[in-house]
Amino acid sequence: MTLIPGDGVGPELMSSVRAVFSAAGVPVDFEEILASEVQFGVSANVDKVVESCSRNKVILKGIISSPLHSSEGILQTLNMRIRRSLDLFANVVHITSLPGFATRHKDLDFVIIRESTEGEYSALEHESVPGVVESLKIITRVNSNRIAKFAFDYAVQHGRKKVTAVHKANIMKLSDGLFLQCCTEIAKDYPSIEFGSMIIDNTCMQLVSNPWQFDVMVMPNLYGNIVDNLAAGLVGGAGVVPGESHGSDIVAFEPGARHAFAESAGRNMANPTAMLLCAANMLSYLGLKQHAIVIQDAVRATVKAGKVRTTDMGGYATRSDFTEAVIRHLN
């Protein structure tokens, strides 16, 4: 399968995955592809990445940083170019509390599904006159129907009971109005699933005050990016939340919170929990369910024991310490 280390602490986290896979005897070969907008520019290696991913169909991916400014004048980030080329339209982040790791909210278990190909991330911006920039938000019926159907299908397949569409249709009446309309129409085909909707600003307040009310959430691109990170903070931060992005026949497994932690690169202090859980989810997807269960159990046992914790979890352990602890917990 294709392995993209990413930026920041990504390469270090991948070394933890390799070590755990080796100790667990996982029968997987990696085809490693370096892709970094920071190092190589926005257009670097896109064709090579797309070719490898299209051929292997399964990807383990670190976070690729997107600089504030592109030296090549290209508005689409490297992430966006890869995602659109592979049509990875659905980003899924499962927010769940880790036993033994105390946070302000306990026993959380909900899913955030984000449309990943359009919305505010359409890269259609221009300066109409000096000092005035226009940015186009693109919402289409085809992609809104597709992500809504994906969310309801996910709910059915995973025994979920409710889908909540998140929007700002009270202000963006045409764009978010179309998204909400599509979700409402698709909901009629799933009478066994409860459907509701919520405005994005209220959603953020409800997430921090009563997150237990949510089950499956579906939303446009930008809202999903914000809610992913907010929700990750509820269960301990970016280092503990796995995610995945789905296309029609390609899946990329990557951390749920988009933060490369460049400031921690090379310091052996990154938390490998999220990346190891991503790797375990990938094995489950591949049908290597026993290997997946063993690794998931080892990660959760390490967290629950509470003896080896990285700094983001309130401890003093290094990434290597945590990785070795996971290996010791492998059955």
C-alpha positions in Angstrom: 0.0 0.0 0.0 1.0 3.6 -0.4 2.6 5.4 2.6 2.9 9.2 2.6 4.8 10.3 5.7 3.7 13.9 5.5 5.3 16.9 7.2 6.2 17.8 10.8 6.1 14.8 13.0 4.6 12.6 10.3 7.8 10.7 9.4 8.4 9.9 13.1 4.9 8.6 13.6 5.3 6.4 10.6 8.4 4.9 12.2 6.2 4.0 15.2 3.8 2.3 12.8 6.6 0.3 11.1 7.9 -0.8 14.5 4.5 -2.0 15.8 3.7 -3.7 12.5 7.0 -5.5 12.6 6.5 -6.6 16.2 2.9 -7.8 15.4 3.9 -9.6 12.2 1.6 -7.6 10.0 1.8 -8.9 6.3 1.9 -5.5 4.7 4.4 -3.9 2.3 4.7 -0.1 2.0 5.4 1.9 -1.1 6.7 5.1 0.4 6.1 8.4 -1.5 7.4 11.7 -0.3 4.9 14.6 -0.8 5.4 17.9 0.9 4.3 21.4 -0.2 6.7 22.9 2.3 9.7 21.1 0.9 8.9 20.6 -2.8 6.2 23.1 -3.6 2.5 22.7 -4.4 2.9 20.7 -7.6 5.7 18.4 -6.4 5.1 14.6 -6.9 1.4 15.0 -7.5 1.4 12.6 -10.5 3.6 10.1 -8.7 1.4 10.2 -5.6 -1.8 9.8 -7.6 -0.4 7.0 -9.6 0.7 5.0 -6.6 -2.6 5.6 -4.7 -4.7 4.7 -7.7 -2.7 1.5 -8.1 -2.6 0.4 -4.5 -6.1 1.7 -3.5 -5.2 1.9 0.2 -3.1 4.8 1.7 -1.6 5.5 5.1 -1.0 9.2 5.2 0.6 11.8 7.5 -0.5 15.4 7.5 0.8 17.5 4.6 1.2 21.1 5.7 -0.3 23.9 3.6 1.7 27.1 3.8 -0.1 30.4 4.0 1.3 31.6 0.7 2.2 29.6 -2.4 5.4 30.7 -4.1 4.1 29.2 -7.4 0.9 31.3 -7.4 -1.2 28.1 -7.3 -4.3 28.5 -5.1 -5.0 24.8 -4.8 -2.9 23.2 -2.0 -1.1 20.0 -2.5 -3.7 18.3 -0.2 -6.5 19.6 -2.4 -4.8 18.5 -5.6 -4.3 15.0 -4.3 -7.8 14.7 -2.8 -9.5 15.9 -6.0 -7.4 13.8 -8.3 -8.3 10.7 -6.3 -11.9 12.0 -5.7 -11.6 11.4 -1.9 -14.9 13.1 -1.3 -15.8 11.9 2.2 -13.7 12.5 5.3 -14.7 10.5 8.4 -13.5 11.2 11.9 -14.7 9.0 14.8 -14.6 10.9 18.1 -14.4 8.4 21.0 -13.2 8.7 24.5 -10.2 6.5 25.4 -10.6 4.5 28.6 -8.2 5.6 31.3 -7.5 9.0 29.7 -9.6 11.5 31.7 -10.9 14.5 29.8 -13.6 17.1 30.7 -16.3 15.0 28.8 -16.6 11.2 29.3 -17.9 8.4 27.2 -18.1 10.3 23.9 -18.9 8.3 20.7 -19.9 10.2 17.6 -18.8 10.5 13.9 -18.1 13.6 11.8 -18.5 13.2 8.1 -17.2 16.0 5.9 -17.6 16.7 2.2 -14.0 17.2 1.0 -14.0 18.4 -2.6 -15.8 21.7 -2.8 -17.3 24.4 -0.5 -15.0 27.2 0.5 -12.0 24.9 -0.5 -12.7 25.4 -4.2 -9.6 27.6 -4.6 -11.6 30.1 -6.8 -10.4 33.5 -5.6 -9.4 36.7 -7.3 -8.8 40.3 -6.5 -11.5 42.1 -8.5 -10.0 45.5 -7.8 -7.0 46.4 -5.5 -8.0 45.7 -2.0 -11.1 43.7 -2.8 -10.8 39.9 -3.0 -13.7 37.7 -4.0 -13.8 34.0 -3.0 -16.3 31.6 -4.4 -17.9 28.9 -2.4 -19.1 26.0 -4.6 -21.9 23.7 -3.5 -23.4 21.3 -6.0 -26.4 19.0 -5.8 -24.4 16.0 -7.1 -21.7 16.2 -4.4 -24.2 17.2 -1.7 -26.4 14.2 -2.5 -23.3 12.0 -2.6 -22.0 13.0 0.9 -25.5 12.8 2.4 -26.0 9.3 1.0 -22.6 8.3 2.3 -23.5 9.6 5.8 -26.8 7.7 5.9 -25.2 4.5 4.5 -22.5 4.8 7.2 -25.1 5.1 9.9 -26.9 2.0 8.7 -23.7 0.0 8.3 -22.4 0.9 11.8 -25.7 0.7 13.7 -26.0 4.4 14.2 -29.5 5.9 14.9 -29.3 9.6 14.0 -27.8 11.8 11.3 -27.5 15.6 11.9 -26.8 17.9 8.9 -24.8 21.0 9.9 -25.2 24.1 7.9 -25.5 27.9 7.8 -28.6 28.0 5.5 -30.1 30.9 7.5 -27.4 33.2 6.0 -26.1 31.3 2.9 -29.6 30.6 1.7 -28.6 29.3 -1.7 -25.4 27.3 -1.1 -26.0 25.9 2.4 -29.7 25.9 1.5 -29.0 23.4 -1.3 -26.8 21.3 1.0 -29.6 21.1 3.6 -32.2 20.4 1.0 -30.2 17.5 -0.4 -29.7 16.0 3.1 -33.4 16.3 3.8 -34.4 14.6 0.6 -31.9 11.8 1.0 -33.1 11.2 4.6 -36.5 10.2 3.2 -34.9 7.0 1.8 -33.8 6.0 5.3 -36.9 5.9 7.5 -35.1 3.9 10.2 -32.6 6.7 10.8 -33.6 9.8 12.7 -32.7 13.0 10.8 -32.1 16.5 12.2 -30.3 19.7 11.3 -28.4 22.3 13.2 -26.8 25.7 12.4 -23.0 25.6 12.6 -22.5 28.2 15.3 -25.1 26.5 17.5 -23.4 23.1 16.7 -20.1 24.4 18.2 -21.8 25.5 21.4 -23.7 22.2 21.7 -20.5 20.2 21.1 -18.8 21.7 24.1 -21.9 21.7 26.3 -23.7 18.5 25.4 -21.7 16.5 22.8 -23.6 13.2 23.8 -26.6 14.4 21.7 -24.7 13.7 18.4 -24.4 10.4 16.6 -23.4 11.0 12.9 -22.9 14.5 11.7 -22.6 15.5 8.1 -21.5 18.9 6.8 -19.8 20.9 4.1 -16.0 21.2 3.8 -15.0 24.2 6.0 -17.4 23.4 8.8 -16.1 19.9 8.9 -12.5 21.1 9.1 -13.4 23.3 12.1 -15.6 20.7 13.9 -13.0 17.9 13.4 -10.5 19.9 15.4 -13.0 21.1 18.0 -14.2 17.6 18.6 -10.7 16.2 18.8 -10.1 18.6 21.7 -13.0 17.0 23.6 -11.3 13.7 23.8 -7.7 14.7 24.3 -6.4 16.5 21.2 -5.0 15.9 17.8 -2.7 13.1 18.9 -5.5 10.6 19.8 -8.1 10.9 17.0 -7.8 8.8 13.8 -9.6 9.6 10.6 -10.0 8.4 7.0 -11.0 9.7 3.6 -13.1 7.7 1.2 -13.4 7.8 -2.6 -15.4 5.4 -4.7 -12.6 2.7 -4.6 -9.7 4.3 -2.7 -9.4 4.9 1.1 -6.7 7.1 2.8 -6.2 6.6 6.5 -4.8 9.8 8.2 -5.1 11.6 11.6 -8.5 13.1 12.2 -7.2 16.6 13.2 -5.2 18.3 10.5 -2.1 19.5 12.4 1.5 18.5 11.4 3.1 19.7 14.6 6.1 21.1 12.8 7.4 22.7 16.0 7.8 19.2 17.5 9.5 17.6 14.6 12.7 15.8 15.4 12.2 16.0 19.2 10.8 12.5 19.7 7.8 13.9 21.6 4.8 13.3 19.3 1.9 11.1 20.4 1.6 8.1 18.0 -1.8 7.1 19.3 -3.8 8.6 16.4 -1.5 7.2 13.7 -1.4 3.7 15.2 -5.2 3.7 15.4 -5.3 4.9 11.8 -3.0 2.0 10.9 -5.2 -0.5 12.8 -8.3 0.8 11.0 -6.5 0.4 7.7 -5.8 -3.3 8.6 -9.4 -3.9 9.5 -10.4 -2.4 6.1 -8.0 -4.8 4.4 -9.5 -7.8 6.1 -6.6 -8.2 8.5 -9.0 -7.9 11.4 -7.0 -10.0 14.0 -3.9 -7.9 13.5 -6.1 -4.7 13.7 -7.7 -5.9 17.0 -4.3 -6.8 18.5 -2.9 -3.4 17.7 -6.0 -1.5 18.8 -6.0 -3.4 22.1 -2.3 -2.7 22.7 -2.7 1.0 22.1 -5.8 1.3 24.4 -4.1 -0.9 27.1 -1.1 1.5 27.0 -3.3 4.5 27.4 -5.5 2.9 30.1 -2.5 1.8 32.1 -1.5 5.5 32.4 2.2 4.7 33.1 3.6 5.9 29.7 2.1 9.1 28.4 3.4 11.7 26.1 3.5 15.4 27.0 0.1 16.2 25.3 -1.5 13.5 27.5 0.1 15.1 30.7 3.1 12.8 30.9 6.8 12.9 30.2 7.3 9.9 27.9 8.8 10.2 24.4 7.3 8.9 21.3 9.8 6.0 21.4 8.7 5.2 25.0 5.1 5.0 24.0 5.8 2.9 20.9 7.8 0.4 23.0 5.0 0.3 25.6 2.5 -0.6 22.8 4.8 -3.3 21.6 5.0 -4.8 25.1 1.2 -4.9 25.2 0.9 -6.8 22.0 -0.7 -10.2 22.6 
